[in-house]
Amino acid sequence: MRIRMTFDDRLMIATLYDNPAARDFFSMLPLDLKIEDFGNNEKIARLPRKLTEEGSGPFANEQAYDLCYYMPWGNLAMFYADYKHPGLIRLGRFDEGYEALHVRGAFPLRIERL
């Protein structure tokens, strides 16, 4: 499952993992959301509904450019620097265009299937 995210005339491509939350997210596409800065290492986008938490659990090897779901708030978390936080489900990784995550600000965000 591959997705395209566009904001501020920038394009990012991500590959989703084969897990229940990623499949649930993929089923919601296309989406028009808002992407915004959160902290010093991520951008977030609030989803219209929460994703399934089936099969969730702790994971290791957190890396910049992971695409995650934050269960308590029900939002996407797109990391562009190191992170470690409980309550996340890793949905996938950015393959291309991830430099766009470093652009500060809030923008309309379009997420579509590839």
Buried (B, 14 or more C-beta within 10 A) or exposed (E): BEBBBBBEEEEBBBBBBEBBBBBBBBEEBEBEBEBBBBEEBBBBBEBEEBBBBEEBEEEEEBEBBBBBBBBEBEBBBBBBEEBEEEBBBBBBBBEEBBEBBEBEEEBEBBBEEE
